[in-house]
Amino acid sequence: MVTHELTDMWRNTRMVVLTAMCASFYAAVLIPFMVVPIIPGVTHFRPANALPVVCSFLFGPAAAWGAAIGNLIGDFFAGLGPGDVFGFTGNFLYALAPYRLWRACAMGDPVPRTPGAWVLFVVVVAIGAGLCAATVGFGLQILGFVPFAVLANVVIVNNMLTSLVLGPLLLAVLYPRVRRVRLLHTDVLGPRPPLSAGRRALGVGLALAGALIAFGGGNLTAAGVLPALVADASPNAALALVVVPGIVIAAIGLALL
């Protein structure tokens, strides 16, 4: 169930409805703020970016699909293009990472109240935000729109600020109420098989390492601090040799969780 929940959920009517709800709510909050551009024609101020994180903790895999589809709906109003494939993938990872990492590392509600819970909350959000930023930044650089070093850093700052400011507030209000009506993804899909400590450690480690390689390594590569392996490659090829393996490593880690 852990490995296949992203596909199995489509056979559950309530999860499909939750996916549609996440997508429509995300798009509905994204679209009005398109008039506040950060990089005109590419990205804008997005307070809605807290919603994939909040919905991730509430609805699990439905939030991952919902964030990806909702972002695509929002992009439709700005004009669809090849870069939207990377936006779809980046937002999918952004909403996938928080709930999978939290359930692997913690027991209890994802409403941070203690210092340890706050640290974990920041880390799991940062991993998702970093994967989203690396995916979108890489895609739009190789398509010739915006350099990775510009867009990836704009995206991660936008994601982190909105998620860390609005996310805990929304979760404190919504999580108890959604749990009370038994619409949390754990209620809808049922209990998951227990994972061994070794598998959890490996999955978290790969997700963290992959995010650091993809985002941090991508920035170092874009800045010209290249390892010998990519020193003679073109800028786009060098970026691909660092970012793509990082995303794949992180995806494998998340799949283990």
KEDRENFI-172035 format. One record per residue (C-alpha): residue number from 1; x, z, y. Coordinates in steps of 0.1 Angstrom, whole numbers, plus 5000, padded with zeros to 4 digits. Example, Ala and Ser with C-alpha at 12.3 -4.5 7.8 and 13.67 -1.06 7.14 Angstrom:
atom resi=1&c1=5123&c3=5078&c2=4955
atom resi=2&c1=5137&c3=5071&c2=4989
***
This chain:
atom resi=1&c1=5000&c3=5000&c2=5000
atom resi=2&c1=5028&c3=5008&c2=5024
atom resi=3&c1=5045&c3=4974&c2=5019
atom resi=4&c1=5013&c3=4953&c2=5020
atom resi=5&c1=4991&c3=4972&c2=5044
atom resi=6&c1=4996&c3=4945&c2=5071
atom resi=7&c1=4979&c3=4920&c2=5048
atom resi=8&c1=4956&c3=4944&c2=5028
atom resi=9&c1=4940&c3=4956&c2=5061
atom resi=10&c1=4923&c3=4921&c2=5065
atom resi=11&c1=4901&c3=4930&c2=5035
atom resi=12&c1=4888&c3=4961&c2=5053
atom resi=13&c1=4860&c3=4954&c2=5077
atom resi=14&c1=4866&c3=4984&c2=5098
atom resi=15&c1=4903&c3=4975&c2=5102
atom resi=16&c1=4893&c3=4940&c2=5112
atom resi=17&c1=4870&c3=4954&c2=5138
atom resi=18&c1=4897&c3=4977&c2=5151
atom resi=19&c1=4921&c3=4948&c2=5154
atom resi=20&c1=4896&c3=4929&c2=5175
atom resi=21&c1=4890&c3=4959&c2=5196
atom resi=22&c1=4927&c3=4965&c2=5202
atom resi=23&c1=4932&c3=4928&c2=5210
atom resi=24&c1=4903&c3=4926&c2=5235
atom resi=25&c1=4912&c3=4958&c2=5252
atom resi=26&c1=4948&c3=4949&c2=5256
atom resi=27&c1=4939&c3=4914&c2=5270
atom resi=28&c1=4913&c3=4929&c2=5293
atom resi=29&c1=4938&c3=4952&c2=5309
atom resi=30&c1=4967&c3=4926&c2=5309
atom resi=31&c1=4948&c3=4898&c2=5327
atom resi=32&c1=4939&c3=4915&c2=5360
atom resi=33&c1=4975&c3=4925&c2=5367
atom resi=34&c1=4988&c3=4889&c2=5363
atom resi=35&c1=4985&c3=4887&c2=5401
atom resi=36&c1=5014&c3=4912&c2=5403
atom resi=37&c1=5044&c3=4891&c2=5391
atom resi=38&c1=5078&c3=4905&c2=5383
atom resi=39&c1=5093&c3=4871&c2=5373
atom resi=40&c1=5068&c3=4845&c2=5386
atom resi=41&c1=5054&c3=4824&c2=5358
atom resi=42&c1=5071&c3=4845&c2=5331
atom resi=43&c1=5062&c3=4882&c2=5333
atom resi=44&c1=5042&c3=4905&c2=5355
atom resi=45&c1=5036&c3=4942&c2=5361
atom resi=46&c1=5020&c3=4954&c2=5328
atom resi=47&c1=5005&c3=4989&c2=5328
atom resi=48&c1=4986&c3=4977&c2=5297
atom resi=49&c1=5019&c3=4979&c2=5278
atom resi=50&c1=5011&c3=5016&c2=5270
atom resi=51&c1=4981&c3=5004&c2=5249
atom resi=52&c1=5001&c3=4989&c2=5219
atom resi=53&c1=5019&c3=5023&c2=5215
atom resi=54&c1=4987&c3=5043&c2=5218
atom resi=55&c1=4968&c3=5021&c2=5195
atom resi=56&c1=4998&c3=5021&c2=5171
atom resi=57&c1=4994&c3=5058&c2=5165
atom resi=58&c1=4957&c3=5055&c2=5162
atom resi=59&c1=4951&c3=5024&c2=5142
atom resi=60&c1=4984&c3=5015&c2=5126
atom resi=61&c1=4985&c3=4979&c2=5113
atom resi=62&c1=4954&c3=4970&c2=5132
atom resi=63&c1=4973&c3=4978&c2=5164
atom resi=64&c1=5002&c3=4955&c2=5155
atom resi=65&c1=4980&c3=4925&c2=5149
atom resi=66&c1=4958&c3=4935&c2=5179
atom resi=67&c1=4988&c3=4937&c2=5203
atom resi=68&c1=5001&c3=4903&c2=5191
atom resi=69&c1=4967&c3=4886&c2=5194
atom resi=70&c1=4958&c3=4904&c2=5227
atom resi=71&c1=4991&c3=4893&c2=5243
atom resi=72&c1=4984&c3=4857&c2=5232
atom resi=73&c1=4949&c3=4859&c2=5248
atom resi=74&c1=4965&c3=4871&c2=5280
atom resi=75&c1=4991&c3=4843&c2=5279
atom resi=76&c1=4963&c3=4818&c2=5276
atom resi=77&c1=4952&c3=4827&c2=5311
atom resi=78&c1=4987&c3=4821&c2=5324
atom resi=79&c1=4992&c3=4789&c2=5304
atom resi=80&c1=5002&c3=4787&c2=5268
atom resi=81&c1=5036&c3=4774&c2=5258
atom resi=82&c1=5063&c3=4776&c2=5231
atom resi=83&c1=5075&c3=4810&c2=5245
atom resi=84&c1=5042&c3=4825&c2=5234
atom resi=85&c1=5054&c3=4825&c2=5198
atom resi=86&c1=5081&c3=4850&c2=5208
atom resi=87&c1=5056&c3=4870&c2=5228
atom resi=88&c1=5033&c3=4872&c2=5198
atom resi=89&c1=5062&c3=4884&c2=5175
atom resi=90&c1=5076&c3=4908&c2=5201
atom resi=91&c1=5043&c3=4925&c2=5207
atom resi=92&c1=5036&c3=4927&c2=5170
atom resi=93&c1=5069&c3=4946&c2=5165
atom resi=94&c1=5063&c3=4967&c2=5196
atom resi=95&c1=5031&c3=4981&c2=5181
atom resi=96&c1=5043&c3=4982&c2=5145
atom resi=97&c1=5074&c3=5004&c2=5150
atom resi=98&c1=5059&c3=5036&c2=5166
atom resi=99&c1=5035&c3=5046&c2=5138
atom resi=100&c1=5057&c3=5036&c2=5110
atom resi=101&c1=5087&c3=5055&c2=5124
atom resi=102&c1=5066&c3=5085&c2=5134
atom resi=103&c1=5051&c3=5089&c2=5099
atom resi=104&c1=5085&c3=5086&c2=5083
atom resi=105&c1=5101&c3=5113&c2=5106
atom resi=106&c1=5073&c3=5137&c2=5114
atom resi=107&c1=5043&c3=5155&c2=5102
atom resi=108&c1=5014&c3=5162&c2=5125
atom resi=109&c1=4997&c3=5145&c2=5155
atom resi=110&c1=5017&c3=5120&c2=5176
atom resi=111&c1=5010&c3=5140&c2=5207
atom resi=112&c1=5044&c3=5153&c2=5219
atom resi=113&c1=5043&c3=5190&c2=5229
atom resi=114&c1=5077&c3=5204&c2=5218
atom resi=115&c1=5111&c3=5192&c2=5229
atom resi=116&c1=5118&c3=5178&c2=5194
atom resi=117&c1=5085&c3=5159&c2=5194
atom resi=118&c1=5093&c3=5144&c2=5228
atom resi=119&c1=5127&c3=5132&c2=5217
atom resi=120&c1=5111&c3=5116&c2=5186
atom resi=121&c1=5084&c3=5100&c2=5207
atom resi=122&c1=5109&c3=5085&c2=5231
atom resi=123&c1=5131&c3=5072&c2=5203
atom resi=124&c1=5102&c3=5055&c2=5183
atom resi=125&c1=5088&c3=5039&c2=5215
atom resi=126&c1=5123&c3=5028&c2=5225
atom resi=127&c1=5129&c3=5011&c2=5192
atom resi=128&c1=5096&c3=4992&c2=5195
atom resi=129&c1=5102&c3=4983&c2=5231
atom resi=130&c1=5138&c3=4972&c2=5224
atom resi=131&c1=5127&c3=4949&c2=5196
atom resi=132&c1=5100&c3=4934&c2=5218
atom resi=133&c1=5124&c3=4929&c2=5247
atom resi=134&c1=5151&c3=4914&c2=5224
atom resi=135&c1=5126&c3=4890&c2=5208
atom resi=136&c1=5110&c3=4878&c2=5241
atom resi=137&c1=5144&c3=4877&c2=5259
atom resi=138&c1=5160&c3=4857&c2=5232
atom resi=139&c1=5131&c3=4832&c2=5229
atom resi=140&c1=5129&c3=4825&c2=5265
atom resi=141&c1=5166&c3=4820&c2=5269
atom resi=142&c1=5169&c3=4795&c2=5241
atom resi=143&c1=5139&c3=4777&c2=5256
atom resi=144&c1=5158&c3=4775&c2=5289
atom resi=145&c1=5134&c3=4796&c2=5310
atom resi=146&c1=5150&c3=4829&c2=5318
atom resi=147&c1=5184&c3=4845&c2=5309
atom resi=148&c1=5183&c3=4871&c2=5282
atom resi=149&c1=5200&c3=4897&c2=5304
atom resi=150&c1=5173&c3=4894&c2=5330
atom resi=151&c1=5141&c3=4892&c2=5310
atom resi=152&c1=5150&c3=4915&c2=5281
atom resi=153&c1=5159&c3=4943&c2=5305
atom resi=154&c1=5128&c3=4937&c2=5327
atom resi=155&c1=5106&c3=4939&c2=5295
atom resi=156&c1=5121&c3=4971&c2=5281
atom resi=157&c1=5119&c3=4989&c2=5315
atom resi=158&c1=5083&c3=4978&c2=5319
atom resi=159&c1=5074&c3=4988&c2=5283
atom resi=160&c1=5092&c3=5022&c2=5285
atom resi=161&c1=5079&c3=5033&c2=5318
atom resi=162&c1=5042&c3=5026&c2=5311
atom resi=163&c1=5044&c3=5039&c2=5275
atom resi=164&c1=5062&c3=5072&c2=5284
atom resi=165&c1=5040&c3=5079&c2=5314
atom resi=166&c1=5006&c3=5068&c2=5302
atom resi=167&c1=5010&c3=5070&c2=5264
atom resi=168&c1=5011&c3=5108&c2=5259
atom resi=169&c1=4983&c3=5113&c2=5284
atom resi=170&c1=4960&c3=5088&c2=5266
atom resi=171&c1=4970&c3=5101&c2=5232
atom resi=172&c1=4962&c3=5137&c2=5242
atom resi=173&c1=4927&c3=5125&c2=5251
atom resi=174&c1=4920&c3=5099&c2=5224
atom resi=175&c1=4938&c3=5111&c2=5193
atom resi=176&c1=4916&c3=5142&c2=5186
atom resi=177&c1=4884&c3=5122&c2=5192
atom resi=178&c1=4894&c3=5093&c2=5170
atom resi=179&c1=4904&c3=5117&c2=5143
atom resi=180&c1=4871&c3=5135&c2=5146
atom resi=181&c1=4852&c3=5103&c2=5139
atom resi=182&c1=4876&c3=5094&c2=5111
atom resi=183&c1=4888&c3=5061&c2=5125
atom resi=184&c1=4925&c3=5068&c2=5123
atom resi=185&c1=4942&c3=5042&c2=5101
atom resi=186&c1=4950&c3=5069&c2=5076
atom resi=187&c1=4913&c3=5076&c2=5073
atom resi=188&c1=4902&c3=5040&c2=5070
atom resi=189&c1=4929&c3=5028&c2=5046
atom resi=190&c1=4932&c3=5060&c2=5027
atom resi=191&c1=4963&c3=5081&c2=5018
atom resi=192&c1=4996&c3=5062&c2=5014
atom resi=193&c1=5019&c3=5066&c2=4985
atom resi=194&c1=5047&c3=5092&c2=4992
atom resi=195&c1=5081&c3=5078&c2=5000
atom resi=196&c1=5113&c3=5093&c2=4989
atom resi=197&c1=5136&c3=5109&c2=5015
atom resi=198&c1=5162&c3=5083&c2=5007
atom resi=199&c1=5138&c3=5054&c2=5014
atom resi=200&c1=5126&c3=5070&c2=5046
atom resi=201&c1=5162&c3=5076&c2=5058
atom resi=202&c1=5172&c3=5040&c2=5050
atom resi=203&c1=5141&c3=5025&c2=5067
atom resi=204&c1=5146&c3=5046&c2=5099
atom resi=205&c1=5183&c3=5039&c2=5099
atom resi=206&c1=5178&c3=5001&c2=5096
atom resi=207&c1=5151&c3=5000&c2=5122
atom resi=208&c1=5173&c3=5019&c2=5147
atom resi=209&c1=5204&c3=4999&c2=5139
atom resi=210&c1=5186&c3=4966&c2=5141
atom resi=211&c1=5171&c3=4975&c2=5175
atom resi=212&c1=5205&c3=4985&c2=5188
atom resi=213&c1=5221&c3=4953&c2=5175
atom resi=214&c1=5193&c3=4931&c2=5188
atom resi=215&c1=5189&c3=4946&c2=5223
atom resi=216&c1=5223&c3=4962&c2=5229
atom resi=217&c1=5242&c3=4935&c2=5212
atom resi=218&c1=5222&c3=4908&c2=5229
atom resi=219&c1=5231&c3=4923&c2=5263
atom resi=220&c1=5268&c3=4925&c2=5254
atom resi=221&c1=5267&c3=4889&c2=5242
atom resi=222&c1=5249&c3=4877&c2=5274
atom resi=223&c1=5276&c3=4896&c2=5294
atom resi=224&c1=5304&c3=4878&c2=5276
atom resi=225&c1=5316&c3=4907&c2=5256
atom resi=226&c1=5316&c3=4887&c2=5224
atom resi=227&c1=5329&c3=4896&c2=5189
atom resi=228&c1=5354&c3=4872&c2=5174
atom resi=229&c1=5327&c3=4858&c2=5152
atom resi=230&c1=5308&c3=4843&c2=5181
atom resi=231&c1=5335&c3=4838&c2=5206
atom resi=232&c1=5336&c3=4800&c2=5203
atom resi=233&c1=5299&c3=4795&c2=5200
atom resi=234&c1=5276&c3=4782&c2=5228
atom resi=235&c1=5258&c3=4809&c2=5248
atom resi=236&c1=5225&c3=4803&c2=5229
atom resi=237&c1=5242&c3=4802&c2=5195
atom resi=238&c1=5262&c3=4833&c2=5202
atom resi=239&c1=5230&c3=4851&c2=5212
atom resi=240&c1=5212&c3=4839&c2=5181
atom resi=241&c1=5241&c3=4852&c2=5159
atom resi=242&c1=5236&c3=4887&c2=5173
atom resi=243&c1=5199&c3=4890&c2=5181
atom resi=244&c1=5183&c3=4874&c2=5151
atom resi=245&c1=5202&c3=4895&c2=5125
atom resi=246&c1=5193&c3=4926&c2=5145
atom resi=247&c1=5156&c3=4918&c2=5145
atom resi=248&c1=5157&c3=4909&c2=5107
atom resi=249&c1=5175&c3=4942&c2=5099
atom resi=250&c1=5149&c3=4962&c2=5119
atom resi=251&c1=5121&c3=4943&c2=5103
atom resi=252&c1=5134&c3=4952&c2=5068
atom resi=253&c1=5137&c3=4988&c2=5079
atom resi=254&c1=5101&c3=4989&c2=5091
atom resi=255&c1=5089&c3=4972&c2=5059
atom resi=256&c1=5105&c3=5000&c2=5039
atom resi=257&c1=5083&c3=5025&c2=5058
***
